[in-house]
């Protein structure tokens, strides 16, 4: 079976490798010329994501490109430690790496296995059958079209012309990295800090690089306005959100050079129809998670395994949505992490201890909070 995959990100490349393993002929069409150079944007592949990679024997390239995430510390607005969680290292996860490094690792592994990845092919339309048309006027034909083309998916609108558009969450997420020293955190451990206005998280890699992200309440701006923000503008925007807090957030941001960028956070309220007889969604196109909210990359890997791709059979397209809402954070399957409280807890820390849910900011709803085993930056 020839399977056309729109999108060469996490969901697209992992789906392609799984299909190749099952004996099919996947071809990946990626809109961009490369995996991207957004070095500041980093993420965590959680236990469920690593388990999905391990199921198709593709975990080793990601392990080699990343470092182990050893634990998590929650810090309140006054600097008090509210709780500490240690991750089970026997599971070979979670792992931290930049988004660009993850894309390179997965694309190179897919190509090593014989998967064809064609760059510079942005999907604009497709017909049942399947014939896909790209922005440059070229076409491709196959038996099935997989829409792994992200939050603003073309395939999603082809499957369901009435599909709800992405929804602004009221947050802007900023990422950065710095080589400055002196910030409190054990190598590989995440510190999640709740400021009076915004949320902040950071971790320090074994080579001394500190990767950080901030989730700041904001009003929606146009794409052109967001694209026009300079690194200095993102630093000032983020620093101001933590200027009044007795936390290291503002100092970390101030120590960051030009490796900083940001953007609005969007999610999908619901995905009513996931497929037609010859088209199906994968990754953010189906269940976009808010950036830095815990499960985007890992869900993209896990979904192919649990929903429609069998390593020993054929592609199965389903129209019934999954039991859990796509944008809901949940504890990672196979996780055995334990939560250890620190002194007396506030109500927020108590909630984290009893339900495995971590707050990430003062304006977020329960639906958008992090699951205890699912942090992502």
C-alpha positions in Angstrom: 0.0 0.0 0.0 1.4 3.4 -1.0 0.8 5.9 1.8 1.3 9.7 1.3 2.2 11.5 4.5 1.8 15.3 4.6 4.3 16.6 7.2 7.8 15.5 8.1 7.7 16.3 11.8 7.5 13.9 14.7 4.1 12.4 13.8 4.9 12.1 10.1 8.3 10.4 10.4 7.3 8.0 13.2 4.2 7.0 11.3 6.3 6.4 8.2 8.7 4.2 10.0 5.9 2.2 11.5 4.2 1.7 8.1 7.6 0.7 6.6 8.0 -1.9 9.3 4.5 -3.2 8.4 5.4 -3.7 4.8 3.8 -0.6 3.3 5.3 2.1 1.0 5.2 5.5 2.9 6.4 8.7 1.3 6.8 11.8 3.4 6.2 15.3 1.9 7.6 18.0 4.1 6.8 21.7 3.4 10.1 23.1 4.7 13.5 22.7 3.1 15.0 21.2 6.3 14.1 20.1 9.8 14.5 23.7 11.0 17.1 25.6 13.0 15.0 26.6 16.0 17.7 25.6 18.4 16.2 27.4 21.4 12.9 25.4 21.2 13.4 22.2 23.2 11.1 19.5 24.4 10.9 16.4 26.5 10.0 13.0 25.1 8.1 11.4 27.9 7.8 7.7 28.8 4.9 7.0 26.5 6.8 8.7 23.6 9.9 6.6 24.3 7.8 3.4 24.5 6.3 4.1 21.1 9.7 4.7 19.6 11.0 1.5 21.3 8.1 -0.5 19.7 9.5 0.2 16.3 13.2 0.0 17.5 13.7 3.8 16.8 14.5 4.9 20.3 18.3 4.7 20.1 18.8 7.7 17.8 16.7 9.9 20.1 18.6 8.7 23.2 21.9 9.5 21.5 20.7 13.0 20.6 19.4 13.9 24.0 20.1 13.8 27.7 18.2 12.2 30.6 15.5 14.2 32.4 16.0 13.0 36.0 13.2 14.8 38.0 11.0 17.7 38.6 10.8 20.4 41.3 7.8 22.6 41.9 8.6 26.1 43.2 6.0 28.6 44.4 5.9 32.4 43.9 7.9 33.0 47.1 10.6 30.6 46.1 9.4 27.8 48.4 9.8 24.2 47.1 6.3 22.7 47.0 7.2 19.2 45.8 9.8 17.1 44.1 9.3 14.2 41.7 12.0 11.8 40.6 11.7 10.0 37.2 12.3 6.3 36.9 15.5 6.1 34.9 15.1 2.4 34.2 12.5 3.3 31.5 15.1 5.2 29.3 13.0 8.3 29.6 12.1 11.1 29.7 14.7 12.6 27.4 15.4 16.3 26.6 16.6 17.7 23.3 16.0 20.5 20.9 13.2 20.2 18.5 15.6 20.6 15.5 17.7 17.7 16.9 14.7 15.5 17.3 13.6 16.2 13.7 17.1 15.4 12.4 17.3 12.2 14.4 13.9 10.9 13.3 14.3 12.0 9.6 17.7 10.5 9.3 16.6 7.2 10.9 13.5 7.1 8.6 15.7 7.6 5.5 18.2 5.0 6.8 15.2 2.6 6.7 14.4 3.4 3.2 11.6 6.0 3.7 11.5 8.6 1.1 11.3 12.2 2.5 10.6 14.9 -0.1 11.3 18.5 1.1 9.7 21.7 -0.2 6.3 20.1 -0.8 3.5 22.0 0.9 0.1 20.3 0.5 -2.7 22.5 -0.8 -5.4 20.0 -1.7 -6.1 16.4 -2.3 -8.9 14.1 -3.7 -10.2 10.8 -2.5 -8.3 8.2 -4.4 -5.7 9.6 -3.4 -4.1 12.5 -5.5 -2.3 15.2 -3.5 -1.5 18.6 -5.0 1.3 20.7 -3.7 2.0 24.4 -3.7 4.5 24.2 -6.5 1.9 22.6 -8.8 3.2 19.0 -8.6 1.0 16.1 -7.6 1.5 12.6 -6.1 -0.8 9.6 -6.0 -1.3 6.9 -3.4 -3.8 4.7 -1.6 -4.0 6.6 1.7 -3.2 10.2 2.7 -2.0 10.8 6.3 -2.4 14.3 7.5 0.6 14.9 9.9 0.6 18.6 8.7 0.3 20.2 12.1 -2.0 22.6 13.9 -3.2 24.4 10.8 -3.7 21.1 8.9 -4.9 21.2 5.3 -5.9 17.5 5.6 -8.2 18.2 8.6 -10.2 20.6 6.5 -10.3 18.2 3.6 -11.7 15.5 5.9 -14.1 17.9 7.6 -14.8 21.2 5.9 -16.7 22.3 9.1 -13.8 21.5 11.4 -13.3 24.0 14.2 -10.2 26.2 13.7 -7.4 26.3 16.3 -8.3 28.3 19.4 -6.0 30.8 21.1 -5.4 29.8 24.7 -4.6 33.3 26.0 -1.0 32.4 26.4 2.3 33.3 24.6 5.1 30.8 25.0 8.7 31.9 24.8 11.8 29.6 24.6 15.4 30.4 25.1 18.8 29.0 26.1 21.9 30.4 27.8 25.4 29.2 28.8 25.4 31.4 31.8 26.1 29.6 35.1 24.9 29.8 38.7 21.2 28.9 38.3 19.9 26.4 41.0 19.1 23.1 39.4 20.8 19.7 39.3 21.8 18.7 35.7 18.8 17.1 33.9 16.3 18.2 36.6 13.5 20.5 35.8 12.4 23.4 37.9 8.9 24.6 37.3 8.3 28.0 38.9 5.0 29.7 39.3 5.4 33.5 39.3 2.7 36.0 40.2 1.8 36.6 36.6 3.3 33.7 34.5 4.9 30.3 34.7 8.5 29.4 34.0 10.5 26.2 33.6 14.1 25.4 33.0 16.7 22.6 33.0 20.4 22.5 32.6 22.1 20.1 30.2 25.3 18.2 31.0 27.2 20.6 28.8 26.1 23.5 30.9 23.4 24.9 28.6 20.3 26.0 30.4 17.1 25.6 28.4 14.1 27.6 29.5 10.5 28.4 28.6 7.8 30.8 29.8 4.1 30.7 29.5 2.8 34.3 29.7 -0.8 35.5 29.6 -1.2 37.7 26.5 -3.7 39.1 24.0 -3.8 37.6 20.5 -1.6 39.3 17.9 -1.4 38.7 14.2 1.2 36.4 12.7 2.9 39.4 11.1 3.1 41.1 14.6 4.5 37.9 16.2 7.1 37.5 13.3 8.3 41.1 13.8 9.3 40.6 17.4 13.1 40.6 17.8 15.1 38.5 20.3 15.4 41.7 22.4 11.7 42.1 22.3 11.0 38.6 23.5 13.5 38.9 26.3 11.9 42.1 27.6 8.4 40.7 27.2 9.4 37.7 29.3 11.6 39.5 31.8 8.8 42.0 32.6 6.4 39.1 33.5 8.7 38.0 36.3 10.3 41.3 37.3 8.4 41.4 40.7 9.0 37.8 41.7 11.8 36.6 44.0 12.7 33.8 41.5 15.6 33.3 39.1 13.4 33.6 36.0 14.2 37.3 35.1 18.0 36.6 35.7 17.9 33.6 33.4 16.1 35.6 30.7 18.5 38.5 31.0 21.5 36.2 30.6 20.1 34.9 27.3 21.5 36.1 24.0 19.7 36.0 20.6 18.7 32.3 21.0 15.2 33.3 22.1 11.9 33.2 20.2 8.2 32.9 21.0 4.7 32.5 19.6 1.1 32.2 20.7 -0.3 29.0 22.2 -3.2 27.3 20.4 -5.2 24.1 20.8 -8.0 22.3 19.1 -11.3 22.4 21.0 -12.3 19.1 19.4 -11.8 16.9 16.3 -15.2 15.6 15.3 -14.0 13.6 12.3 -10.6 12.0 12.1 -10.7 10.2 8.8 -12.4 9.2 5.5 -11.9 5.9 3.7 -8.6 7.2 2.3 -7.5 10.0 4.7 -6.6 10.1 8.3 -5.0 12.6 10.8 -2.0 12.2 13.0 -0.2 14.3 15.6 -1.1 18.0 16.1 -3.4 17.8 13.1 -5.7 15.6 15.2 -5.0 16.5 18.8 -2.8 19.6 19.2 -1.5 20.1 22.7 -0.7 23.6 23.9 3.1 24.2 23.6 5.1 23.5 26.8 2.0 21.6 28.1 3.4 18.2 28.3 2.4 15.8 25.6 2.6 17.1 22.0 5.6 15.1 20.8 4.9 12.1 22.9 1.2 11.9 22.0 2.2 12.1 18.3 4.3 8.9 18.7 1.9 7.1 21.0 -1.2 7.8 18.9 0.0 5.8 15.8 0.5 2.8 18.1 -2.8 2.9 19.9 -5.1 4.2 17.2 -4.6 2.9 13.7 -1.2 1.6 12.8 -0.5 -2.1 13.3 3.1 -3.3 12.9 1.8 -6.6 11.5 -1.3 -5.6 9.5 -2.7 -2.7 7.5 -3.7 0.9 8.0 -7.1 1.3 9.7 -8.9 4.6 9.4 -11.4 5.4 12.2 -13.9 8.2 12.5 -14.7 7.7 16.2 -12.7 10.1 18.4 -10.6 8.6 21.2 -12.0 8.2 24.7 -10.0 11.1 26.2 -10.1 14.6 24.7 -7.2 15.2 22.4 -5.9 18.3 24.2 -6.1 16.8 27.7 -2.8 16.0 29.4 -2.7 12.6 31.0 -0.2 10.4 32.9 2.1 8.7 30.5 1.4 5.0 29.9 4.1 2.8 31.5 5.2 5.5 33.9 6.3 4.5 37.4 7.4 7.9 38.7 6.8 8.8 42.3 5.8 12.1 43.8 7.5 13.2 47.0 6.0 16.2 48.9 8.2 18.9 50.5 7.0 20.1 53.9 3.4 21.4 54.2 1.7 21.9 50.8 -0.5 24.6 49.5 -3.7 23.6 47.8 -2.0 23.7 44.4 0.8 21.4 45.6 -1.7 19.1 47.2 -3.6 18.8 44.0 -0.3 17.9 42.2 0.4 15.3 44.7 -2.9 13.6 44.7 -3.9 13.8 41.1 -0.6 13.9 39.3 -1.5 17.3 37.8 0.9 20.3 37.9 -0.2 23.9 37.5 1.6 26.0 34.9 0.2 29.4 35.3 -2.5 31.5 37.0 -4.8 31.8 33.9 -4.9 28.2 32.8 -7.9 25.9 33.1 -7.8 22.4 34.6 -7.9 21.0 31.1 -4.6 22.7 30.1 -2.6 21.9 33.3 0.3 19.5 33.0 0.0 15.8 33.9 2.6 14.9 36.6 4.5 12.6 34.2 4.1 14.7 31.1 6.2 17.8 31.1 7.3 19.3 27.8 9.1 22.5 26.9 
